Amino acid sequence: MQENFISLLYPNENSRDAHADGKSLPNISDDVCYELGLEEIFDLKCGSLSNFFTKDEEVIAYRQRTLNDVVEIPELSKTLSAVTPILEDINELRRLDIETNASGESYLYSITEIELYVSCIDTLSRGLSPVREKIKSEAFSALADFAIKLSQSEYYKELNKSLESLASRVHEVRSITVGVNLDNQLRPASAGVISINSEQFKSGKVLDKILRFSFKNDAFTCIADLSPFGKGQSENRQEALVGAFNSAIEEVFRSSVKGWRAVVGEYVLDSTDFLLRLLPEIEFVTKSAELVSKLSSHPGCRMTVPKICPKEERAFRAVGIYNPRVALAIDDEIVTNDFMFDDDAHIYVLTGPNRGGKSVITVAVGASQALFQLGLPVPAESAELSVVDAIFTHFPEGADDTIDKGRLGEECARLKEIFDSVTPDSMILLDESLSSTGAYEASYIASEILSGFAVLGCRGIFSTHLHELAASVPEINKRSEELGGIKIDTLVAGIEEGRRSFKIYRAKPDGKSYARDIADKYGLSFDTLMQRIGKGD
C-alpha cells in the first residue's frame, strides 16, 4: 500500500518541510516558554515546545481544526493515548535492534516490531471507526481512513495470517538440541543444531525424576550438564557461548524469518517509520487537549479558538483574557481583563501597585500569543490575533530590586540584544526592566528604549513601577512620530477601596492615588494618624 501524507499538525508536505527547515518557525525560544509558564503546563517528553511554534497561518488553522476534533470527540484522546505506548515500544525495539548488530535476536525483534505494528493499526482502526462520521478535521479524517482501509485490506489479512503462523513457531521455541562430533580422542571436533523444540529439556537428577514421578530416560532429559551456564564463567566466556547459540539460531531462522521479512518487511518498516513520525505530534495534540480541558473546567475560565487576522493587520484583540498558569495554580475564580493593540497604542507602559496584576497580564498576553502560534485555543472569551515573527521577554531574574550596577550592565546588554533582533512583526514583553538602578536613571534609559521600539513599530508591554516613565509617554510619542513610529499609551493596574482589583484599565497613571489608597488601607494616612493622637477632626 502507498503511504498517503498524514500529519496531525501540518496540512501538506511543503508546510512540514518548511517548518523543518526553519522557514515557518518564529523566534520563540525555550527561555521565553519558561518565562511565560508554558513549559510548566505542557511538560512534553518527545520534544521541545519551542519546536512546535509556527508563523504559517494555514498551519495554525489546520491545527485549530485538529484540536477542535479532539475537544469535541473524547474518544480520539483515548485512542491516541492507547496507541502511544505501542509506538514507544517500537522505538525502543528499534534501538535494541541496532545494538544487537543483526544477531539472532534481530530476527525476533523484526517479528515483534511487525506484531506491534499490527497492534497499532488495530488500535487505531477500533478507536477511529466508531467515530468516523463525527470527525471533521483533515488530520483525523486522513488517519482514520488510512487505518480503517488498511485493516480491512486483503494484504493486511494475509499479513496477520502469516505473522500468526510464523510468530507461533518462533515464540514456541523453548530449546534446541545440539549435536557435538568427537574425534578419536573424544575431543569436540564440530558442533551444530540438530533440532528446534517446543519444550524445554528436563533435568536428569534423580530427585527431579521422583518429583515428576517419571523415570523415563527420553530425548528431553539431560544426562549431563554441558557447563554451568553463566555460573562461574568469565564475562568473555559467557559472551562467547551466547554468541555461538545466537549464530546457530540465526542460521535456523535465516530461511524462514529472513525470507519472510524480505517480502513484507520493507512495507511494514516504512509504515512504522510513518507512525513513529507521528509520535511527537500525538503527544503534542494529547497534551494540548488535556490543557484545554483543564482550563475550560476551571471556575470563570474559557478557552476560545481565535480568529486569524492577516499579519499586516498586526492584531491583538482579546476579551476576558487571563494568565493560564495562574488559573491552574489557584482554586478561586480568575480575574479576567480585556486587552487590545490599536492605532493609538501598539506599545503600552503599564504601571500600578506591587502585586497588582502587572506581571500577570503581561504574561497573559504573551502566553495567549504563543498558544495561538501553537495552533491552540487561547485563554479568553474571544480573540482576534495576527501572527508575530518573534516574542522577546525581559523579566526580572530575582526579587531583589536593590541597586546593582553589575546587573544594570547585564540588563542593558540584554535590551540591546533584543532591540537588534526585533522587527515590526515582533512582540516584546518587558517586566520591571531596569529595576537594578535608581528611578531617575531607569526612567531615562527606559524612555530611550521605548522610543527606539516605537520607531521600529513592534507591539508590546513595558510593565514598570516607574510612574515617571508613564508620565513621559507624550514626549516619547512626539519623538517617535517625527520618525514615522507608532504610538505608545498607558495602562494602569487598578486599586479599589485600597485593595488590588487585578483589573487593568487604559488610563493615565496617578501614582499618588495608589499611594493614598494603600496608606488609607493600612491606617497610615496623615488624617488617620492625627485621629489616633486626638488631633484629627
N, C-alpha and C positions, 0 to 999 in steps of 0.2 A: 504493500500500500504506500502511496505517496504522502509524505507529511505535508499538511497544509500549515500555513503560518498561523500560529495561535499564541497569543500573549494576553495576559490579564491587564497589562499596563501600556502597551503600545499598539496603535491601530494597524501598523504595517511594518515591514522590514526596514523601510527607509527611515522611519521615525526611531526605530530601535537602534539602527546603526548610527544615526545622527547623535543619539544620546550616548552611545558607547564611545563615539569619537569626541565627545565633549561639546559638540556644536550646539546642543539644546540645553546644556547644563548651566544653570545660573550659579553665580558665586555665593553660595550659602554654605559656609564651612561647618565642620563638626563643632568648632568652638561656638559659633552662632547658635547651632542647635542646642548646645548645652546652656547657653545664656538664656534662651527662650524656653527652657524646660522641656523641650521636645524629646530629648534622649530619655529622660526620666519616664515619660508617659508612653513611650513606644517600646523600648527595650528589645530591639531587633538582635537576632543571633546570626542571621545569614548574610549580613552586610551592613554597611554604614548608612544611616538615614540620609546623609548628605548626597549619597549616590542616586537617590530616587527623585530629587527635585528636577523640575523641568520648566522651561520658559516657552514651550511649544503649546499654543492654545488648543490645537487639535488633540494633543496627548492629554491635556487636562480634561477636556470634555469627554474623551474616551474613558478616562479613569472615573469620572463622575458617574457615568452610566454603569460602569462595572461595580462601583461601591454601592450604588443605589440598589442594584440587584441583590447584593449580599445583605444589605439592611432590610430589604423588603421580603427576602426569601431566606429564613433562618436555616433551612436545610442545606444551603450552599456552604455556610460556615462549617457545619457538621461534616460535610463531605470533604472539604479542604483539610479539616483537622484530622480526618481519618486517613487521608492519603499521605499526609506529611511524614509520619514515621516510616512508612513504606519507602518513600523516596530517600529519607535519611539512611535507611538500611542499605539501599542500592549504592548510595555514596560511599558508605563505609566498606561495602563489599568491593567496590572499585579500588579503594585504597589498599585493601588486603590483597587483591588480585595482583596489583603492581608489585607489592612486597614479596609475593611468593615466586616472582620471576618465572612464571609459566611452569611451575611444578605440577605434580598430580593434583594438588589442591585447586589449581586454577580451573581444571575441568569441573570440579564440584562447584566452584564459585560461579562459573558460567551458567550451570544449571540452576543454581539458587537465584541468580540475577533474573533469569527468564521467569522463574516462578514468581519472584517479586513483581516483575513487570506485569504478568498476568493478573496478580492480585491487585495491582494498581489500576489496571483497566477495569477489572470487575468492580472495584470500589467506586470508581468514577461513574461507571455505567449505572450501577444500582442506585447511587446517590442522585444522579442528574436526570435519569429517565422520568421519575415521577413528577418532577417539577419543570420539565422541559417547556411546557406550554406557558408557564409563568415567566420564564426568562425573557428579558428584553434587550440586554446588552449584547453587543457583538462578541465580546470576550467569552462570556459563558455560553452563548449560543454555539460558537465555534468549538469550544471544549466539549460541550455536551454532545454535539453532533459527531465529533471525532470519536469519542468514547463509545457512544451507542452504536454507531455504524461499524466500528471495529469489532466490538463484542458480538455482533450479530453476523459477521462475515464468515464465509466458509474457511478462509485462511486461518482465522482465529480459532475456529472449532478444531481444525486439524492440528494446529499448534498445541492446543490443550491436550488432545489425544496423544500426540507424540511425546509431549512433556510428561504426561502422566505415566506413560509406558516406560520412558527412559528413567524418570525420577524414581519410579518404584524399584527398578533394577539397581540403580546406584545407591539409593538410600537403604536398600535391604542388604547391602554388602556388610557383613559382620566379621568376616575373617577371610584369610587367604591360606591356601595350602602351598607350602614352599617345599620344593624338592632340591636336594643337595647331592651332587655326584661326588664320589670319593675316589682318590687314586689308590694304588696298591698298598700304600702305607696308611690308608684310612684318613687321609687329609683332604679337606674340601677342595675340589678341583673346579667345580662350576655349580651355579645355583639358579633357580628360576621358579616362577609361579606356576603351580600345577593346576590350581582351580580357585575360583572365587565362590565363597559360600555365604548363605543367607543366615547362618547361625554361628555363634562363637564356639570355639573348641572348649572342651571341659577339662578340668584338672584331673590328673591321673592319680591323685593322692588317695590313699585308702579311706581316710576319714570322709573326704568329699563323696566317694563312692557309696559309703554307708549312708550318708545323709540323703543321697539321691536314690537309695535303695536300688542301685544298678551296679553290676559288676561286669557289664559287657565291655569288652575292650574294642570299641568301634573306631572308625577313622577320625572321629572328632574328639577323641580322648588323648590328652597329652601324656606321653610316656616319659618324656624328659625335657626340662626347660632348656631352650637353646641358650638363653642368657637371662639373668635377672634384668628385664627390660627397664632401663633407666635407673636402676638401683646400683650404686657403687661404681657407675661408669663415669668417665670424664665427659665433659661437655662435648669435646670433639668426637668421641666415640658415639655418643647419643645422636649427634647431628649426622654422623656418617650412616648410622643404622636407619634413622628416619629417612635420610636422603635415598638410601638404597630401596626402601619399601616404596617411597613416593615414585621413584623411577620405574619400579616394576608395575605399580598401579597405573601410572601414566601409559605404559605400553598396552595394558589390558584395555583401558578406556579409549585409547587413541582411535581405533577404527570406528567404534560406535558413537562415543560422545563428540569427538573432534569432527568426525564427518557430519554428524547431525548439526553441530554448531555452525559449520560452514554453510549449511543450507539455510538456516533461519537466523543465525547469529547476527549477520550484518544488518538485517532489517530491525531486529529486536534491539540491538545495541544502539542503532541510530535513533530508534523510538525512545529508548530510555534516556539517551542524551537530550532529546527534546523535552522529556518530562523533568529531567534534572534541571534544565534551564528555567523551568517554571517554579522550582522550589523557592528561590528568594522572592519571587512575585507572589506566590501563595502565602508565604509568611507575612509579607507586607500587607496584602489585602486582608488577611485574617486579623492581624494586629490593628489595622485601621478600623475594621468593623467593630472590634472589641472596644476601641476608644470611643467611637461614635455612640455605641450602645451605653457605655458608662456615663458619658456626658449627657446624653439625652434623658437618662433616667434620674439625673441629679436635680434636686429642687431648684426651680427657676431657670434651668439651663435649656437652651435649644441649640440644635445644630441645623445649619441651612446650607443648601447647595448654592454657592454664589453665582450670580450672572457674570459671564466672562465678557469684559469690556475690551475694546481694541487697545493695544499697547499705547498708541498715540494719545489716547484719552487720559492715561495715567490716573485712572480712577481708584479711589478707595472710599466707598460709602457703606457704612455698616450701622445697622440699628440693633441695639441690645447686645453689643459686643462685651465679652468678658475674657478673663485670663483662664485657660483650661487647667493649668497646673494648680492654680489657687482653688478652682472649683473642686478638683478631685481631692484636695487636701483638707477641706472643711466639710462639716455636715450642714451648716446653715445655708440658707438661700443666698446665692451670689448676687452682688450688686452689679448691674449692667449699665453700660453707657452707650450713647450714640457718638459716632466719630466719622469725620469725613475730611478729605482734602478737596479744595475747590480753587477757583481762580484767585481768591483773596488769601489763600493760605495753602502752600504746599509744604511749608515747614512751620512747626509750632514750637514756641517756647512755653513749656508747661511748668508752672510754679504752684506752690501750696505748702501746707504744713508737713513736717516729717511724718512718715507713715500715714499719709493722707490719700494714698492711691496713685501717686505719680508713677512709680515704678510698675505698678500692676497694669495700668492702662498702656504704658509704653510696651511692655512685654505682650499684652493682649493684641496690640496692633501688629507687632512683628510675628507673633505666633499665628495669627489669622492669615497674614500674607503667606507665610511659609506653608501652612496646611493647604491653602489654596493651590500653591505651586507643587504640592504633592498630589493634587487631584482629589483632595478630600473635602467634605463639608467643613464649614468654619463655625466657630463658636459665636453665634449671633442669631437674631431673629430673621434678619435679611441682610444681604450684602451684594454689592456690585464692585468687582475688582478688575484691575489690569495687572498683567504680569510685570515683575521687575527683573532686571538682569543681575541684581545682587542685593543682599541685605548685609549691612555692616553694623556691628554693635560696639559700643564703648561703654561698658558697665564698670562700676567700682569693684575692685578686687577684694576689698575688705570693708569693715565697718569703721575703721579709723580714719576720721576726716581731719586729723591734725596736719599742720603744715609740714610738708616733706619735699624739699627741693629736688631730691633724687627722684622721687616718684613723679614730681611735676615734669621733669625731663622725659620720663618714660611716657607719660600721658600725652605730651606734646608730640613726641615722635610717633606714637600710635595714631593720633589725629591727623598728622601729616600723611602717614601711610594710607589712611582711609581716604583723605582728600585726593591723593594721586590715583586712586582706584575708582572713584565714583564717576558715574555718568548721569545724564538727565533721567535715565530709566532706573536708577538705583534708589534704595531706601536706606536711610541712616537712622539709628536709634542710639541716642546719647543720653545716658542716665547718670546724673550727678558728676559729669566730667569736670575736671579741673578743681575738684574739691580739695586737692592737696596743696592749694595755695590760698592766699588771702582773698577776700571778697573783691577788692579793687582790681588786683591783677587778674583774677579769674574772670571777672566781668569784661575786662578789656580784651583778653585773649579770646574769650567766647564770642564776643561781638565780631571780632576779626574773622573767626572761623565761620560763623553763621553767614556773614556777608559773602564769603567765598562760596559756601554751599548754595546760597541764594542765586548767585551769578551762574553757577553750574546748572541749577534748575532741578535738582533732585527733590525727593519728598522725604519727610522725616520728622522726628520729635527730639527736642532737647529738653529733657526733664532736669530741673535745677532748683536749688534753694536760693539762687541769686536773683532777687527781685530787681536789683539794679539792671540786670541784663534784660529782663522783660520790659522795663521802662525805656530801654534804648531801642526797642523794635522799630519805631517810626524812623529813627536815624538810620538803622540798618536798611530798611526798605528804600529810603531815599537814595542811599549809596548804591544798592544793587540794581535798582530800576534804571539808573543812569547808564548801566552796562547791559541792560536787557534781561536782568534777572527776574526771578519770581518773587512773590510777596511772602512775608512771614507774618504770622499772627500769634496771639497768646491764648493759652488755656489756663484755667485755674482749678485746683482740687478744692472742693467745697468744704466749708465749715458751717454747720447749722446748730445754733444754740450752744456753741462751744464744743461741739462734737464733730468728729470727722465723718462726713457722709459718704466718702469714696465716690461721689459723683463729680464728673468733670464738666466744666462749663467753659464756653467760649466767651471770655470776658477779659477786661483789663485787670491785672492783679492789684490787690491792695494789701500789701504786707502788714500794714498797721492793723487792719481789721482782723487778720488771722491772729496776730499777737494779742489784740484786745479780747477776742473771744476766748483764747486759751487762758489769759490772765483772769478773766471773769470765771471761767470754769473752775479753776483751782483756787479762787478766792484771793488772788494776788493783785487785782486791780487797785489803783490808788484809793478809789472810793470805798472799796470793801475794806482795805487796810485801815482807813480812817474810821470806819464804823467800828472796827474791832477795838480801837483805842478810845472810842467815845467822842470822836471829833467830827464824825460824819453827820449828814442830815438824817 
